[in-house]
Amino acid sequence: MTAYLSFLVSYNNNFKEFFFSKLNCCNIFSNSGDEIFNVPNSIFTNQLSFNLLKYFAVPFLCFIIILLTFILIIHRYGFEKKLILKKELDIKTDNFLTELIFSDYNMEEIYEKIKVYKEDVLFKKKWYKGLILNKIISIKQNINGINPNLILIIYRSFGFHHYSKKLILNKRWENKLLGIYHYQILEYKIKTGYIRPYVNNHKNKFLNSNALIAMIILSDEKFELLANYQKKISQADEIKILDIIYNKKSPLPKKIENWIDSDNSSIVRLAIKLMVRYREALTTTQINSLLNNPDATVRKETLMAIRYLYIGEANLILINYYLKENIKRNKISCLKTFGVIGDQETIGFLSPFLLKEKDLEIKFELVSSINSIDGTYFKNFKTENEIENDIINRILLHVTNPYLN
């Protein structure tokens, strides 16, 4: 038995030595195989990358840098040259247009000189035509006393009216605006038919607005155009329209009452402002109608008109209106109007609100309005509520002392 166990132990040890010797041998061959395969591949890859970098990438980058540098130099040179040319042409154009405008040339001479000037090769350049056109517009805008018909003759002789027409008929609304601007500034009234369709029938509000202003400047039917206008007019455009009408010294429209009855609140506001400008008083019927208008801005404009035109007959109408008005700014405007046209009946109406009103802004205008009507009213005014007395006295101090306002 002992001998048998010794044999098994000896056999087991020999097997272990044989197994591990074989395993080590395989690892050696495996590692050597990898080294044999990888070493040439690594050398080949590095050499290829180095050659690509040396013979292709670096020269290509150098070529790109040199090319870009050359392009920048050429571009800069061309820019400087064009800048010098533009300055020379700017002076040349100024001199030419000054000669045409301020010399006593007849029409034939002007046409001939412009014809010769247009034969210049550079005139075919779009930017040069734009330079001349902008010069003509600038002269029309900034120099007073020039015959507008002469400017139009020069404008047409250069053929710029065809260019403006193309802009107006262009699909892009920005180009349409530019063409309308040319007609408007140069007062080219002959072709207003190209502008009229854009007053009401275009979706772009900027185009509508500019077309309307241009038509008011160019058309002899400006008031009829406004009376039938359906779109809203911005406050800025209202100011422009009024300024145009004032500068042209146009008379008040004969059918201004139709404007007041318009469904377009913008037209109603314009009508009220025109009546104030021409000192044309509103009738009590018109005031009643306007103060019942659903548009708060129309009601406010009416209150201002009553104030500026000193329409005392509207006092009773305002008393009834004040009780119905819910817009704070309009209530304040009504109180300011009371201060201008009010009487003792107005004070009797307003005095109960002195203690009831909790809004300090409205209370301030109440005190101011009553004091404007009767400067002695608050000398004898006193209530049992000391807090209210203090508030009213403080307001009165601001109302009567200009240094605190």
Secondary structure, 3 states (H helix, E strand, C coil): CHHHHHHHHHHHHHHHHHHHHHHHHHHHHHHHHHHHHHHHHHHHHHHHHHHHHHHHHHHHHHHHHHHHHHHHHHHHHHHHHHHHHHHHHHHHHHHHHHHHHHCCCCHHHHHHHHHHHHCCHHHHCHHHHHHHHHHHHHHHHHCCCCCHHHHHHHHHHCCHHHHHHHHHHCCCHHHHHHHHHHHHHHCCHHHHHHCCHHHHCCCCHHHHHHHHHHHHHHCCCHHHHHHCCCCCCCHHHHHHHHHHHHHCCCCCCCCHHHHHCCCCHHHHHHHHHHHHHCCCCCCHHHHHHHHCCCCHHHHHHHHHHHHHHCCHHHHHHHHHHHHHCCCHHHHHHHHHHHHHHCCHHHHHHHCCHHHHCCCHHHHHHHHHHHHHHCCCHHHCCCCCCHHHHHHHHHHHHHHHCHHHC
